[in-house]
Amino acid sequence: MLIDQGPYRDTPRNHPHQNQMYKWLAYLITPLLLLITASISVAAPPAKDKPKHVIVAPVTLKQISDRVEALGTARATESVNITSNVTEKITRIDFEDGQLVKTGTVLVELDQAEERAELKRAQAVRGERKLALERLQQLEERQLTSPDEIDRTRLELEQAEATITAIRTRISDRVIRAPFDGVVGLRDISVGALVETGDLIATLDDTSKIKLDFSVPSVFLTELSPGLKIKARAAALGNSEYSGEVKSIDSRVDPLTRSIQVRALLPNPDGSIIPGILMQVDLLRNTRQALVIPEASLVPLADKQFVMLRIEKDGKDTVEKKQVQIGLRLPGYVEILDGLEEGQQVVTHGNSKVQPGDTLDVMAVDDGSIDIADVIKKQKGS
């Protein structure tokens, strides 16, 4: 029986001539592929030879300080509650809420009608006794009176003077004045109100300078001294930074917290710091001149830190990987203890895509006065 094998009956293994044809095709195609590969490699230079777009920043010398952080409470340099020494009705109020007043400014007057009437009577008595003493002195010249009578009249005159002084003191107690320059708070009384001894009328604060009280761990005790610089800021004030210095240090360490109370003074000419506000304090110690670079230029590797240093080689800008020893970290900057010199330049933007020996295309030198985003945008648009 004959079986038809269909399309599978003419396979290459059954035709030696076809195998020979495949070998000749391979001989022809292989050189052609090698030629194409060589032409592509000549047309496209190695990526390493193409300049890398980067931004660099100089190594600069800057004054820095180690910082001890604390929380403090702002207090007025001078602060007092305005109260009355007597129980009396208010007849006049001479201040507005939040008004800036000078020492001696009249704030409130209380009813003085009775005291002024007593003053007039006491003055009349004094006048009468003064005239009596003058008459007795004239009679004494003619020896018509005794010395005892003159002494008694002189004593009565002194008593009248003392009475007048006492009445004037009572009148003064009914005129409440500002004891120092400051800002008056909100008043809690009105004209016609009856105030009693000790009743709060208003507050008065001298905020031209602010006392800032905060606690510092006692381990820093040897580094604390009057005159030490501080920086302070408060979220409620938009984190604006205020400068001041340590004024005094408490004489005792708290045995529970092992901390010591420190008081600093902050100038406050515009009155922006309000007494009672919570402030974050940075106590600046070990102030020194140090080399710093932008923190963005660091390339960490394991427990080591490197930078991509811009150097000149064969007339071209190129890059070298340099290990550095860092110290204090600051917002946006880092202290360099070893590995760099002032004036050298390190890559800050693009350091992740450059390798040692790469040619650099420096788009800008970041000295703090340029807009980095604008530089990058222009580079992408070109």
Kinemage of the C-alpha trace (Angstrom):
@kinemage 1
@onewidth
@group {chain A} dominant
@subgroup {mainchain}
@vectorlist {calphas} color= white
{ca met a 1} P 0.000 0.000 0.000
{ca leu a 2} L 1.295 3.458 -0.883
{ca ile a 3} L 0.688 6.264 1.665
{ca asp a 4} L 0.717 9.888 0.506
{ca gln a 5} L 2.898 11.931 2.961
{ca gly a 6} L 1.510 15.231 1.748
{ca pro a 7} L 3.641 18.413 2.297
{ca tyr a 8} L 5.961 16.650 4.703
{ca arg a 9} L 7.450 14.393 2.139
{ca asp a 10} L 9.960 17.033 0.836
{ca thr a 11} L 11.886 18.030 4.005
{ca pro a 12} L 15.363 19.616 4.107
{ca arg a 13} L 16.897 16.470 5.409
{ca asn a 14} L 15.787 14.753 2.276
{ca his a 15} L 17.473 17.497 0.080
{ca pro a 16} L 21.225 18.092 0.643
{ca his a 17} L 21.212 20.937 -1.915
{ca gln a 18} L 19.004 23.043 0.375
{ca asn a 19} L 21.471 22.710 3.311
{ca gln a 20} L 24.253 23.968 1.065
{ca met a 21} L 22.155 27.008 0.106
{ca tyr a 22} L 21.637 27.960 3.771
{ca lys a 23} L 25.380 27.898 4.390
{ca trp a 24} L 26.028 30.281 1.485
{ca leu a 25} L 23.364 32.687 2.770
{ca ala a 26} L 25.033 32.749 6.221
{ca tyr a 27} L 28.394 33.567 4.626
{ca leu a 28} L 26.835 36.524 2.836
{ca ile a 29} L 24.710 37.956 5.717
{ca thr a 30} L 27.309 37.816 8.538
{ca pro a 31} L 29.749 40.403 7.048
{ca leu a 32} L 26.789 42.676 6.253
{ca leu a 33} L 25.630 42.611 9.896
{ca leu a 34} L 29.161 43.375 11.113
{ca leu a 35} L 29.370 46.350 8.752
{ca ile a 36} L 26.039 47.762 9.985
{ca thr a 37} L 27.069 47.389 13.634
{ca ala a 38} L 30.377 49.170 13.012
{ca ser a 39} L 28.674 52.069 11.241
{ca ile a 40} L 26.226 52.529 14.133
{ca ser a 41} L 29.041 52.591 16.704
{ca val a 42} L 30.911 55.249 14.693
{ca ala a 43} L 27.829 57.427 14.237
{ca ala a 44} L 26.879 57.435 17.977
{ca pro a 45} L 29.740 58.510 20.306
{ca pro a 46} L 29.943 56.951 23.762
{ca ala a 47} L 27.510 58.446 26.271
{ca lys a 48} L 30.415 59.263 28.544
{ca asp a 49} L 31.736 61.812 26.021
{ca lys a 50} L 28.458 63.749 25.999
{ca pro a 51} L 28.584 66.727 28.462
{ca lys a 52} L 26.269 66.364 31.459
{ca his a 53} L 24.096 69.339 32.387
{ca val a 54} L 24.678 70.232 36.031
{ca ile a 55} L 24.422 73.075 38.523
{ca val a 56} L 27.291 73.632 40.923
{ca ala a 57} L 27.734 75.555 44.172
{ca pro a 58} L 30.890 76.933 45.795
{ca val a 59} L 32.359 75.768 49.082
{ca thr a 60} L 31.901 78.802 51.322
{ca leu a 61} L 33.024 79.954 54.753
{ca lys a 62} L 30.116 80.693 57.077
{ca gln a 63} L 29.605 81.446 60.764
{ca ile a 64} L 27.695 78.602 62.369
{ca ser a 65} L 26.805 77.482 65.883
{ca asp a 66} L 25.776 74.314 67.626
{ca arg a 67} L 22.164 74.619 68.729
{ca val a 68} L 20.368 73.541 71.873
{ca glu a 69} L 16.610 73.556 71.317
{ca ala a 70} L 14.115 74.503 74.020
{ca leu a 71} L 10.629 75.883 74.497
{ca gly a 72} L 10.149 79.198 76.255
{ca thr a 73} L 7.402 81.560 77.363
{ca ala a 74} L 7.508 85.231 76.430
{ca arg a 75} L 6.994 87.735 79.239
{ca ala a 76} L 6.903 91.532 79.313
{ca thr a 77} L 9.960 93.273 80.737
{ca glu a 78} L 7.636 94.995 83.211
{ca ser a 79} L 4.060 93.921 83.834
{ca val a 80} L 1.446 95.057 86.360
{ca asn a 81} L -2.261 94.760 87.046
{ca ile a 82} L -3.810 98.206 87.436
{ca thr a 83} L -6.024 98.108 90.545
{ca ser a 84} L -7.565 100.562 93.025
{ca asn a 85} L -6.310 101.153 96.573
{ca val a 86} L -9.719 102.341 97.743
{ca thr a 87} L -13.378 101.583 97.259
{ca glu a 88} L -14.852 104.396 95.204
{ca lys a 89} L -16.891 105.244 92.125
{ca ile a 90} L -15.127 105.870 88.789
{ca thr a 91} L -15.624 109.382 87.461
{ca arg a 92} L -13.235 109.395 84.492
{ca ile a 93} L -11.316 106.961 82.233
{ca asp a 94} L -8.417 108.435 80.256
{ca phe a 95} L -7.161 105.490 78.175
{ca glu a 96} L -8.225 103.300 75.279
{ca asp a 97} L -7.747 99.560 74.890
{ca gly a 98} L -4.230 98.788 73.638
{ca gln a 99} L -3.023 102.381 74.049
{ca leu a 100} L 0.668 103.133 74.486
{ca val a 101} L 1.111 105.342 77.551
{ca lys a 102} L 4.028 107.107 79.242
{ca thr a 103} L 5.061 107.035 82.886
{ca gly a 104} L 2.703 109.181 84.992
{ca thr a 105} L -0.131 109.250 82.459
{ca val a 106} L -3.518 109.450 84.213
{ca leu a 107} L -5.494 106.299 83.476
{ca val a 108} L -8.500 106.473 85.817
{ca glu a 109} L -9.924 109.015 88.246
{ca leu a 110} L -12.159 108.079 91.176
{ca asp a 111} L -14.641 110.280 93.013
{ca gln a 112} L -12.720 112.875 95.106
{ca ala a 113} L -15.515 115.260 96.159
{ca glu a 114} L -15.382 114.437 99.866
{ca glu a 115} L -11.582 114.546 100.023
{ca arg a 116} L -11.414 117.898 98.243
{ca ala a 117} L -13.950 119.360 100.668
{ca glu a 118} L -11.853 118.115 103.595
{ca leu a 119} L -8.777 119.601 101.933
{ca lys a 120} L -10.386 123.059 101.778
{ca arg a 121} L -11.383 122.843 105.438
{ca ala a 122} L -7.891 121.735 106.439
{ca gln a 123} L -6.360 124.563 104.430
{ca ala a 124} L -8.640 127.050 106.208
{ca val a 125} L -7.587 125.691 109.589
{ca arg a 126} L -3.952 125.948 108.574
{ca gly a 127} L -4.483 129.582 107.525
{ca glu a 128} L -6.156 130.429 110.817
{ca arg a 129} L -3.355 128.868 112.865
{ca lys a 130} L -0.719 130.535 110.764
{ca leu a 131} L -2.258 133.954 111.445
{ca ala a 132} L -2.522 133.133 115.158
{ca leu a 133} L 1.144 132.256 115.268
{ca glu a 134} L 2.079 135.507 113.526
{ca arg a 135} L 0.051 137.547 116.079
{ca leu a 136} L 1.643 135.731 118.994
{ca gln a 137} L 5.097 136.366 117.568
{ca gln a 138} L 4.303 140.103 117.396
{ca leu a 139} L 3.087 140.062 120.999
{ca glu a 140} L 6.209 138.198 122.044
{ca glu a 141} L 8.326 141.129 120.840
{ca arg a 142} L 6.478 143.328 123.363
{ca gln a 143} L 6.580 140.538 125.952
{ca leu a 144} L 2.768 140.310 126.044
{ca thr a 145} L 2.579 136.511 125.616
{ca ser a 146} L 4.319 133.452 126.976
{ca pro a 147} L 6.660 131.104 125.037
{ca asp a 148} L 4.375 128.173 125.882
{ca glu a 149} L 1.498 129.798 124.049
{ca ile a 150} L 3.659 130.330 120.986
{ca asp a 151} L 4.896 126.713 121.052
{ca arg a 152} L 1.339 125.381 121.343
{ca thr a 153} L 0.158 127.449 118.389
{ca arg a 154} L 3.183 126.374 116.289
{ca leu a 155} L 2.354 122.712 117.028
{ca glu a 156} L -1.260 123.219 115.986
{ca leu a 157} L -0.020 124.702 112.688
{ca glu a 158} L 2.167 121.631 112.068
{ca gln a 159} L -0.812 119.389 112.775
{ca ala a 160} L -2.830 121.306 110.190
{ca glu a 161} L 0.000 120.828 107.645
{ca ala a 162} L 0.051 117.070 108.351
{ca thr a 163} L -3.724 116.873 107.886
{ca ile a 164} L -3.423 118.561 104.500
{ca thr a 165} L -0.678 116.120 103.456
{ca ala a 166} L -2.830 113.135 104.480
{ca ile a 167} L -5.836 114.441 102.531
{ca arg a 168} L -3.710 115.042 99.423
{ca thr a 169} L -2.447 111.459 99.694
{ca arg a 170} L -6.041 110.199 99.754
{ca ile a 171} L -6.789 112.310 96.684
{ca ser a 172} L -3.713 110.902 94.970
{ca asp a 173} L -4.989 107.381 95.671
{ca arg a 174} L -8.068 108.302 93.653
{ca val a 175} L -6.015 109.252 90.599
{ca ile a 176} L -4.508 106.082 89.050
{ca arg a 177} L -1.442 106.711 86.873
{ca ala a 178} L 0.800 104.531 84.686
{ca pro a 179} L 3.833 103.450 86.755
{ca phe a 180} L 6.004 102.979 83.632
{ca asp a 181} L 5.919 103.252 79.837
{ca gly a 182} L 3.866 100.451 78.332
{ca val a 183} L 0.791 99.190 76.534
{ca val a 184} L -2.558 99.125 78.325
{ca gly a 185} L -4.637 95.987 77.910
{ca leu a 186} L -8.398 95.658 77.681
{ca arg a 187} L -10.288 97.617 80.327
{ca asp a 188} L -12.922 95.815 82.362
{ca ile a 189} L -14.710 98.843 83.880
{ca ser a 190} L -16.801 101.830 82.853
{ca val a 191} L -17.445 105.327 84.167
{ca gly a 192} L -19.843 105.189 87.106
{ca ala a 193} L -18.802 101.713 88.192
{ca leu a 194} L -17.932 101.138 91.837
{ca val a 195} L -14.506 99.543 92.231
{ca glu a 196} L -13.296 97.966 95.421
{ca thr a 197} L -9.781 97.574 96.732
{ca gly a 198} L -7.882 95.103 94.522
{ca asp a 199} L -10.395 95.083 91.645
{ca leu a 200} L -8.669 94.724 88.249
{ca ile a 201} L -9.066 97.821 86.091
{ca ala a 202} L -6.620 96.975 83.287
{ca thr a 203} L -3.170 95.510 82.648
{ca leu a 204} L -0.029 97.410 81.711
{ca asp a 205} L 2.925 95.749 79.955
{ca asp a 206} L 6.260 97.136 78.856
{ca thr a 207} L 6.859 95.131 75.650
{ca ser a 208} L 9.746 97.166 74.233
{ca lys a 209} L 11.831 94.168 75.346
{ca ile a 210} L 10.651 90.637 76.022
{ca lys a 211} L 11.842 88.295 78.738
{ca leu a 212} L 12.008 84.746 77.372
{ca asp a 213} L 12.164 82.070 80.071
{ca phe a 214} L 13.126 78.512 79.087
{ca ser a 215} L 14.734 75.401 80.585
{ca val a 216} L 18.049 73.907 79.464
{ca pro a 217} L 19.406 70.449 80.453
{ca ser a 218} L 22.019 70.805 83.176
{ca val a 219} L 24.614 68.985 81.013
{ca phe a 220} L 25.058 72.309 79.181
{ca leu a 221} L 25.558 74.242 82.408
{ca thr a 222} L 29.260 74.925 81.812
{ca glu a 223} L 28.470 76.474 78.426
{ca leu a 224} L 25.797 78.848 79.740
{ca ser a 225} L 26.741 82.438 80.443
{ca pro a 226} L 25.130 85.891 80.169
{ca gly a 227} L 25.544 87.274 76.669
{ca leu a 228} L 25.133 83.921 74.895
{ca lys a 229} L 23.208 84.468 71.639
{ca ile a 230} L 19.814 82.889 70.975
{ca lys a 231} L 17.314 82.667 68.121
{ca ala a 232} L 13.596 82.394 68.811
{ca arg a 233} L 10.492 81.919 66.696
{ca ala a 234} L 6.810 81.165 67.190
{ca ala a 235} L 4.307 79.482 64.903
{ca ala a 236} L 1.724 82.055 65.974
{ca leu a 237} L 3.990 84.798 64.576
{ca gly a 238} L 4.563 83.119 61.219
{ca asn a 239} L 7.861 81.571 62.366
{ca ser a 240} L 9.612 84.927 62.032
{ca glu a 241} L 13.044 84.708 63.649
{ca tyr a 242} L 14.016 86.981 66.546
{ca ser a 243} L 17.542 87.422 67.908
{ca gly a 244} L 18.470 88.010 71.518
{ca glu a 245} L 20.904 87.021 74.239
{ca val a 246} L 20.928 85.320 77.605
{ca lys a 247} L 20.398 87.820 80.421
{ca ser a 248} L 20.540 85.654 83.544
{ca ile a 249} L 20.680 82.042 84.715
{ca asp a 250} L 18.860 80.595 87.712
{ca ser a 251} L 20.882 79.745 90.811
{ca arg a 252} L 19.390 76.254 91.139
{ca val a 253} L 18.968 73.118 89.035
{ca asp a 254} L 15.549 71.485 89.222
{ca pro a 255} L 16.148 68.161 91.033
{ca leu a 256} L 13.244 66.497 89.202
{ca thr a 257} L 13.982 67.458 85.595
{ca arg a 258} L 17.740 68.066 86.005
{ca ser a 259} L 17.311 71.284 84.031
{ca ile a 260} L 18.059 74.904 84.808
{ca gln a 261} L 15.956 77.964 84.097
{ca val a 262} L 17.444 80.539 81.720
{ca arg a 263} L 16.137 84.031 80.971
{ca ala a 264} L 16.943 85.803 77.702
{ca leu a 265} L 16.036 89.270 76.429
{ca leu a 266} L 14.601 89.871 72.969
{ca pro a 267} L 14.297 93.384 71.480
{ca asn a 268} L 10.692 93.999 70.465
{ca pro a 269} L 10.528 97.539 69.044
{ca asp a 270} L 7.452 96.864 66.899
{ca gly a 271} L 5.587 95.063 69.683
{ca ser a 272} L 4.995 91.982 67.541
{ca ile a 273} L 5.870 89.562 70.364
{ca ile a 274} L 2.954 89.345 72.791
{ca pro a 275} L 3.550 88.310 76.421
{ca gly a 276} L 2.486 84.751 77.162
{ca ile a 277} L 3.200 83.367 73.704
{ca leu a 278} L 5.056 80.023 73.367
{ca met a 279} L 8.335 80.286 71.441
{ca gln a 280} L 10.857 77.763 70.146
{ca val a 281} L 14.350 78.718 71.266
{ca asp a 282} L 17.706 77.869 69.703
{ca leu a 283} L 20.565 78.461 72.112
{ca leu a 284} L 23.662 79.169 69.996
{ca arg a 285} L 26.868 77.742 71.458
{ca asn a 286} L 30.321 77.026 70.068
{ca thr a 287} L 30.006 79.737 67.418
{ca arg a 288} L 32.701 79.317 64.760
{ca gln a 289} L 33.681 79.908 61.130
{ca ala a 290} L 33.266 76.712 59.094
{ca leu a 291} L 33.201 75.455 55.504
{ca val a 292} L 29.688 74.657 54.291
{ca ile a 293} L 28.108 73.235 51.142
{ca pro a 294} L 24.482 72.704 50.092
{ca glu a 295} L 23.125 69.512 51.600
{ca ala a 296} L 21.839 68.484 48.147
{ca ser a 297} L 25.422 67.970 46.957
{ca leu a 298} L 26.032 65.011 49.298
{ca val a 299} L 26.164 61.519 47.780
{ca pro a 300} L 25.841 59.000 50.641
{ca leu a 301} L 27.328 55.550 50.222
{ca ala a 302} L 26.965 53.160 53.170
{ca asp a 303} L 28.267 55.109 56.170
{ca lys a 304} L 30.420 57.458 54.066
{ca gln a 305} L 29.631 60.764 52.389
{ca phe a 306} L 30.905 61.827 48.964
{ca val a 307} L 30.554 64.843 46.677
{ca met a 308} L 31.022 65.242 42.949
{ca leu a 309} L 33.787 67.843 42.751
{ca arg a 310} L 34.142 70.056 39.675
{ca ile a 311} L 37.725 70.072 38.370
{ca glu a 312} L 39.482 71.138 35.172
{ca lys a 313} L 41.295 68.491 33.160
{ca asp a 314} L 42.803 68.905 29.695
{ca gly a 315} L 41.017 72.254 29.346
{ca lys a 316} L 37.585 70.748 30.046
{ca asp a 317} L 35.190 70.793 32.992
{ca thr a 318} L 35.049 67.329 34.444
{ca val a 319} L 34.108 65.737 37.731
{ca glu a 320} L 35.883 63.849 40.497
{ca lys a 321} L 34.262 61.816 43.252
{ca lys a 322} L 35.593 63.048 46.602
{ca gln a 323} L 34.969 61.651 50.074
{ca val a 324} L 34.216 64.271 52.744
{ca gln a 325} L 33.754 64.325 56.493
{ca ile a 326} L 30.660 66.227 57.564
{ca gly a 327} L 29.822 67.931 60.836
{ca leu a 328} L 26.796 69.992 61.827
{ca arg a 329} L 23.732 69.862 59.593
{ca leu a 330} L 21.901 73.160 59.064
{ca pro a 331} L 18.682 73.881 57.141
{ca gly a 332} L 19.788 73.318 53.532
{ca tyr a 333} L 23.511 73.252 54.383
{ca val a 334} L 26.045 70.942 55.971
{ca glu a 335} L 29.379 71.639 57.655
{ca ile a 336} L 32.487 70.149 56.040
{ca leu a 337} L 35.196 69.078 58.474
{ca asp a 338} L 37.602 67.547 55.945
{ca gly a 339} L 37.938 66.876 52.221
{ca leu a 340} L 37.213 70.260 50.631
{ca glu a 341} L 38.672 73.759 50.497
{ca glu a 342} L 37.033 77.164 50.270
{ca gly a 343} L 36.302 78.218 46.686
{ca gln a 344} L 36.002 74.704 45.240
{ca gln a 345} L 32.733 73.835 43.529
{ca val a 346} L 30.533 70.781 43.996
{ca val a 347} L 27.656 69.495 41.886
{ca thr a 348} L 24.285 70.154 43.534
{ca his a 349} L 21.829 69.330 40.732
{ca gly a 350} L 22.631 66.412 38.471
{ca asn a 351} L 25.101 64.693 40.798
{ca ser a 352} L 23.130 61.445 40.558
{ca lys a 353} L 23.717 61.110 36.799
{ca val a 354} L 27.390 62.041 36.574
{ca gln a 355} L 30.300 59.667 36.962
{ca pro a 356} L 33.974 60.428 37.698
{ca gly a 357} L 35.617 61.668 34.505
{ca asp a 358} L 32.410 62.856 32.834
{ca thr a 359} L 32.533 66.148 30.944
{ca leu a 360} L 30.338 68.813 32.515
{ca asp a 361} L 28.101 71.466 31.017
{ca val a 362} L 27.694 73.882 33.950
{ca met a 363} L 24.347 75.625 33.569
{ca ala a 364} L 24.786 77.890 36.601
{ca val a 365} L 26.760 78.466 39.786
{ca asp a 366} L 24.369 78.550 42.709
{ca asp a 367} L 25.579 81.358 44.988
{ca gly a 368} L 22.162 81.824 46.573
{ca ser a 369} L 21.045 84.579 44.207
{ca ile a 370} L 19.689 82.516 41.299
{ca asp a 371} L 16.370 80.779 40.709
{ca ile a 372} L 17.245 77.085 40.306
{ca ala a 373} L 13.808 76.186 38.940
{ca asp a 374} L 14.123 78.864 36.252
{ca val a 375} L 17.565 77.593 35.228
{ca ile a 376} L 16.300 74.008 34.900
{ca lys a 377} L 13.238 75.166 32.975
{ca lys a 378} L 15.366 77.082 30.466
{ca gln a 379} L 17.667 74.080 29.990
{ca lys a 380} L 14.742 71.774 29.265
{ca gly a 381} L 13.301 74.280 26.805
{ca ser a 382} L 16.510 74.639 24.851
